[in-house]
Amino acid sequence: MPSFPSTATLAVGDEEQQFNAEIDAWLVKLHERQPILFVARHEDGEAGGTKLSAWHKASLARWKEIEPKVHAALAKRKRKRDDLRIAPIRIAAHFVGLGKVAAQTRVLAARDDD
């Protein structure tokens, strides 16, 4: 297995901006092929902050419309303890506000055993 210097795994300066631009471009291309229901991103204050994109803001504005679809998708298959779909729901609940989300979303957002 190759060995990389520790800095090779960190985006710094312009690299971070390029990474974020490439993620946003990738979302647009993916959305053209398969409509994206929701995009949310966790803020990372330790890394100099997180610039939240238009995808994130538009998704939050549509949460009331999207939330039933999210729960319908979760119900289609048995949710495992480590279901990776829960983290984005927690992020959404944080940004939307727990008082503005459905009870079942609050339950998922409050669980710490997933």
C-alpha positions as CSV (number, residue, x, y, z in Angstrom):
1,M,0.0,0.0,0.0
2,P,1.5,3.4,-0.9
3,S,2.4,5.8,1.8
4,F,1.2,9.4,1.5
5,P,2.3,12.4,3.5
6,S,-0.3,13.5,6.0
7,T,-0.9,16.8,4.1
8,A,-1.9,14.8,0.9
9,T,-5.3,14.0,2.6
10,L,-6.1,17.6,3.5
11,A,-7.6,20.3,1.2
12,V,-6.0,23.6,1.9
13,G,-6.4,27.1,0.4
14,D,-7.4,26.9,-3.2
15,E,-7.7,23.1,-3.0
16,E,-10.7,23.4,-0.7
17,Q,-12.4,25.9,-3.0
18,Q,-11.7,23.6,-5.9
19,F,-13.1,20.6,-4.0
20,N,-16.3,22.4,-3.1
21,A,-16.7,23.6,-6.7
22,E,-16.3,20.1,-8.0
23,I,-18.8,18.7,-5.5
24,D,-21.4,21.4,-6.6
25,A,-20.7,20.6,-10.3
26,W,-21.1,16.8,-9.6
27,L,-24.4,17.5,-7.8
28,V,-25.7,19.3,-10.9
29,K,-24.7,16.4,-13.2
30,L,-26.1,13.8,-10.9
31,H,-29.4,15.8,-10.6
32,E,-29.7,15.8,-14.4
33,R,-29.5,12.0,-14.4
34,Q,-31.5,11.3,-11.3
35,P,-33.4,14.1,-9.5
36,I,-31.9,14.8,-6.1
37,L,-34.6,15.0,-3.4
38,F,-32.5,16.7,-0.7
39,V,-28.9,18.0,-0.1
40,A,-27.7,19.0,3.4
41,R,-24.2,19.4,4.6
42,H,-22.8,19.4,8.1
43,E,-20.9,22.5,9.1
44,D,-17.2,22.1,10.1
45,G,-16.1,25.0,12.1
46,E,-12.7,23.5,12.8
47,A,-11.9,23.5,9.1
48,G,-12.4,27.2,8.7
49,G,-16.2,27.0,8.4
50,T,-18.4,25.5,5.7
51,K,-19.9,27.5,2.9
52,L,-23.4,26.1,2.5
53,S,-24.4,26.0,-1.2
54,A,-27.6,26.9,-3.0
55,W,-28.5,23.2,-2.9
56,H,-28.5,23.2,0.8
57,K,-30.6,26.3,1.1
58,A,-33.1,25.2,-1.5
59,S,-33.5,21.8,0.2
60,L,-34.2,23.4,3.6
61,A,-36.8,25.6,2.0
62,R,-38.6,22.5,0.6
63,W,-38.3,20.4,3.8
64,K,-42.1,20.3,4.5
65,E,-42.7,19.0,1.0
66,I,-39.8,16.5,1.1
67,E,-40.2,15.2,4.7
68,P,-43.0,12.8,3.9
69,K,-41.1,11.4,1.0
70,V,-38.0,10.8,3.2
71,H,-40.1,8.8,5.7
72,A,-41.8,6.9,2.9
73,A,-38.3,5.9,1.5
74,L,-37.2,4.9,5.0
75,A,-40.3,2.7,5.4
76,K,-39.6,0.7,2.2
77,R,-37.0,-1.4,3.9
78,K,-36.2,-2.3,7.4
79,R,-33.8,0.2,8.9
80,K,-30.6,-1.2,10.2
81,R,-28.9,0.2,13.3
82,D,-26.2,1.8,11.1
83,D,-28.4,3.1,8.4
84,L,-26.5,5.8,6.6
85,R,-29.7,7.7,5.6
86,I,-30.2,8.9,9.2
87,A,-27.2,11.3,9.3
88,P,-28.6,13.6,6.6
89,I,-32.0,13.6,8.3
90,R,-30.3,14.7,11.5
91,I,-28.5,17.5,9.6
92,A,-31.7,18.6,8.1
93,A,-33.5,18.6,11.4
94,H,-30.7,20.7,12.9
95,F,-31.0,23.3,10.2
96,V,-34.8,23.3,9.8
97,G,-35.2,23.3,13.6
98,L,-36.6,20.5,15.7
99,G,-39.8,22.4,16.4
100,K,-40.5,22.6,12.6
101,V,-40.1,18.9,11.8
102,A,-42.5,16.0,12.2
103,A,-42.4,13.9,15.4
104,Q,-40.9,10.9,13.6
105,T,-38.1,13.1,12.3
106,R,-37.5,14.4,15.8
107,V,-37.2,10.8,17.0
108,L,-34.6,9.9,14.3
109,A,-32.7,13.1,15.0
110,A,-32.5,12.5,18.7
111,R,-31.4,8.9,18.5
112,D,-27.7,8.4,19.3
113,D,-27.5,4.6,18.8
114,D,-27.5,4.6,15.0
